[in-house]
Amino acid sequence: MNYPGGGTNTGEALTKAKKELFDKSARAGVPNVAIVLTDGQSNDDVGPPSQELRDSGCSVLSVGMGENFNMAELKQIATDPDSQHVFQAKFEDFDSIADTIVDTVCKGW
């Protein structure tokens, strides 16, 4: 995936994922799951887009990578409870949480 530049606009990305992915390709009986990975803080508001995505029936997991992410923002993005949907890891330690994320996603909400 090529990085287009322009900073971190997680709210915009969540809106685009909902409109361009989940609204167009959702299938009945198949859970919709979004996994948001970030190593920083968004330049735009994540609250309303996160809520709209969750309200559409999508389960959202958030993953803070490295040391510069905003935990409050990760919690705002993720589906409740945070203990099951918010993760953090250093880049070199991502493997340590990958299995937990896969297990969470494959539960089949």
Buried (B, 14 or more C-beta within 10 A) or exposed (E): EEEEEEEBBBBBBBBEBBEEBBEEEBEEEEBBBBBBBBEBBBEBBBEEBBBBBBEEEBBBBBBBBEEEBBEEBBBBBBBEEBEBBBBBBEEEEBEEBEEEBEEBBEEEE
